[in-house]
Amino acid sequence: MIKLHHLNDSRSQRILWLLGEMGCEFELVPYQRMETRYAPPELKKIHPLGKSPVLEDGTRIIAESGAIIEYLATTYGNGKFTPAPDTDDYWRYRHFMHYAEGSAMLPLMLAMYTGVLGEAAAPLQPRIFSEIENHFSYLESELIGRGFIVGDHLTGADIQITFVLEAANTNGLLAPYPNLQRYLKAMQARPGYLAALERGGQYAYGPK
């Protein structure tokens, strides 16, 4: 059986959501953040990085939310969560699967980490926030007239992008972007998403 090592308020909520959409049976192994907000050391027993999510499926141990999403979609998705190969939608899907963490999430992380520096971060903040505006303006335009980031149904790319928007929304950064707000509300209203909230418990980045 699939086993998900799940840390509260983390990217592993993505995997809970996908499993909820798939209706897969799985074992949930929960972990709680320490007072420092770091992951507990027990996760290092599962994977050397000590991060979450980590998926176990038989002898396979897979880390990184994007890799886990692609593994589950390929192995158990029956073609529902990935566009057909060698189509335009497939390559759009691959773009957003990588873009979410490779580009869009970076300035949000920089804003979070430099935020603890106070005035010392002032020289960096204009650049950081200009990059946030750059990426979120891009996503806003890509969702004009779209219910999903790719095609006409949910894919792993939606699950990747939604976490980025949740992280931004927690800090009020989606206010200038009506398409992103609409899209996020629609994703958070899906039955599979709500099932993940019920299974995983309190989630700081959930619906506001």
MOCORTA-V395547 format. One record per residue. RES is the residue in one small letter. PSI is psi in degrees with one decimal (* if undefined). OMEGA is omega in whole degrees, 0 to 359 (* if undefined). NEAR is the number of other C-alpha atoms within 10 Angstrom. Layout:
RES | PSI | OMEGA | NEAR
RES | PSI | OMEGA | NEAR
This chain:
m | 146.9 | 175 | 10
i | 139.3 | 177 | 16
k | 124.5 | 180 | 16
l | 120.8 | 174 | 23
h | 107.8 | 195 | 21
h | 121.9 | 176 | 25
l | 133.7 | 180 | 23
n | 149.3 | 177 | 20
d | 49.4 | 182 | 17
s | 179.2 | 180 | 18
r | -15.8 | 180 | 19
s | -13.6 | 173 | 24
q | -30.4 | 175 | 25
r | -44.2 | 185 | 25
i | -38.3 | 173 | 25
l | -43.5 | 180 | 25
w | -48.9 | 181 | 23
l | -43.0 | 179 | 24
l | -35.2 | 175 | 24
g | -40.0 | 177 | 21
e | -36.5 | 182 | 19
m | -23.7 | 185 | 17
g | 24.8 | 181 | 12
c | 145.2 | 169 | 14
e | 138.6 | 180 | 11
f | 159.6 | 175 | 15
e | 130.6 | 178 | 12
l | 124.1 | 176 | 15
v | 103.5 | 187 | 13
p | 147.3 | 174 | 12
y | 148.9 | 178 | 16
q | 140.4 | 176 | 13
r | 148.0 | 176 | 14
m | 176.1 | 179 | 10
e | -28.4 | 178 | 8
t | -8.6 | 186 | 7
r | 3.6 | 173 | 10
y | 160.6 | 175 | 12
a | 149.8 | 179 | 19
p | 155.0 | 183 | 16
p | -18.9 | 180 | 14
e | -27.4 | 181 | 11
l | -23.7 | 178 | 19
k | -20.0 | 176 | 13
k | -21.2 | 181 | 9
i | -42.5 | 180 | 18
h | 140.1 | 185 | 16
p | -26.7 | 181 | 9
l | -20.3 | 180 | 11
g | 28.3 | 182 | 17
k | 170.0 | 175 | 23
s | 143.6 | 13 | 24
p | 156.3 | 166 | 25
v | 132.9 | 179 | 23
l | 132.7 | 170 | 28
e | 131.5 | 175 | 18
d | 96.9 | 188 | 13
g | -124.6 | 180 | 9
t | -3.8 | 182 | 6
r | 133.8 | 174 | 8
i | 118.3 | 187 | 14
i | 128.2 | 175 | 17
a | 171.9 | 181 | 20
e | 122.3 | 186 | 14
s | -39.4 | 179 | 22
g | -43.5 | 179 | 20
a | -39.0 | 180 | 14
i | -42.6 | 178 | 22
i | -45.2 | 181 | 25
e | -37.0 | 177 | 19
y | -49.0 | 181 | 14
l | -41.7 | 180 | 21
a | -39.8 | 181 | 20
t | -40.1 | 188 | 14
t | -37.0 | 187 | 10
y | -2.0 | 188 | 14
g | -12.2 | 181 | 20
n | 36.6 | 177 | 11
g | 5.5 | 186 | 12
k | -22.0 | 189 | 15
f | 5.9 | 178 | 24
t | 131.2 | 176 | 23
p | 160.2 | 179 | 21
a | 137.0 | 181 | 12
p | 151.1 | 175 | 9
d | 24.5 | 170 | 8
t | 164.3 | 177 | 10
d | -39.3 | 179 | 12
d | -35.0 | 180 | 17
y | -44.4 | 182 | 15
w | -29.9 | 172 | 15
r | -42.0 | 177 | 15
y | -47.4 | 180 | 22
r | -38.1 | 177 | 16
h | -52.3 | 185 | 13
f | -26.9 | 174 | 21
m | -41.1 | 180 | 23
h | -36.1 | 184 | 16
y | -37.3 | 186 | 16
a | -51.0 | 181 | 22
e | -31.5 | 184 | 16
g | -27.1 | 183 | 11
s | -55.5 | 190 | 14
a | -34.8 | 185 | 22
m | -23.4 | 186 | 19
l | -51.2 | 181 | 16
p | -28.0 | 175 | 19
l | -41.1 | 178 | 20
m | -40.4 | 178 | 14
l | -40.4 | 178 | 15
a | -40.1 | 181 | 16
m | -47.8 | 185 | 12
y | -41.4 | 180 | 11
t | -19.0 | 180 | 16
g | -25.5 | 181 | 14
v | -6.7 | 183 | 10
l | -11.4 | 181 | 10
g | -134.3 | 184 | 8
e | -25.2 | 180 | 10
a | -23.3 | 181 | 11
a | -6.8 | 186 | 14
a | -41.4 | 180 | 12
p | -25.4 | 183 | 9
l | -25.2 | 191 | 12
q | -37.8 | 177 | 17
p | -41.1 | 179 | 11
r | -43.3 | 180 | 12
i | -47.9 | 184 | 18
f | -25.0 | 173 | 16
s | -34.3 | 176 | 12
e | -38.1 | 175 | 17
i | -46.4 | 178 | 22
e | -41.3 | 179 | 17
n | -49.7 | 184 | 12
h | -39.7 | 183 | 17
f | -28.0 | 171 | 21
s | -39.8 | 176 | 15
y | -49.6 | 180 | 12
l | -39.2 | 177 | 19
e | -45.2 | 181 | 17
s | -33.7 | 181 | 13
e | -17.6 | 181 | 15
l | 6.7 | 175 | 17
i | 121.6 | 178 | 14
g | 11.8 | 183 | 8
r | 140.1 | 171 | 13
g | -22.7 | 181 | 17
f | 156.6 | 183 | 18
i | -25.2 | 178 | 24
v | 130.2 | 173 | 24
g | -152.2 | 186 | 16
d | 18.6 | 175 | 10
h | 167.2 | 183 | 13
l | 135.2 | 172 | 19
t | 174.6 | 176 | 24
g | -26.6 | 179 | 27
a | -35.8 | 176 | 25
d | -40.1 | 181 | 23
i | -38.0 | 176 | 24
q | -48.6 | 184 | 22
i | -35.8 | 184 | 22
t | -40.0 | 179 | 21
f | -38.4 | 178 | 22
v | -45.0 | 180 | 19
l | -35.4 | 177 | 23
e | -42.9 | 179 | 22
a | -40.3 | 178 | 19
a | -40.4 | 183 | 19
n | -32.4 | 179 | 19
t | -29.8 | 181 | 14
n | 13.8 | 177 | 12
g | 18.4 | 186 | 10
l | -6.2 | 179 | 17
l | -3.0 | 184 | 20
a | -38.8 | 181 | 11
p | 2.4 | 192 | 13
y | 88.1 | 183 | 15
p | -35.8 | 179 | 13
n | -39.3 | 179 | 20
l | -38.3 | 177 | 23
q | -44.8 | 178 | 16
r | -47.4 | 182 | 12
y | -45.5 | 181 | 21
l | -43.3 | 179 | 21
k | -40.0 | 179 | 16
a | -41.9 | 179 | 12
m | -41.3 | 183 | 19
q | -10.9 | 178 | 18
a | -4.6 | 183 | 12
r | 143.2 | 179 | 13
p | -39.4 | 179 | 13
g | -37.2 | 177 | 19
y | -44.7 | 181 | 22
l | -34.4 | 176 | 19
a | -35.9 | 178 | 17
a | -39.5 | 177 | 20
l | -41.4 | 181 | 19
e | -40.4 | 183 | 12
r | -40.8 | 187 | 13
g | -17.3 | 180 | 20
g | -163.8 | 187 | 12
q | 136.1 | 183 | 11
y | 114.2 | 189 | 14
a | -23.9 | 184 | 13
y | 9.8 | 183 | 18
g | -170.4 | 183 | 19
p | 139.3 | 180 | 15
k | * | * | 9
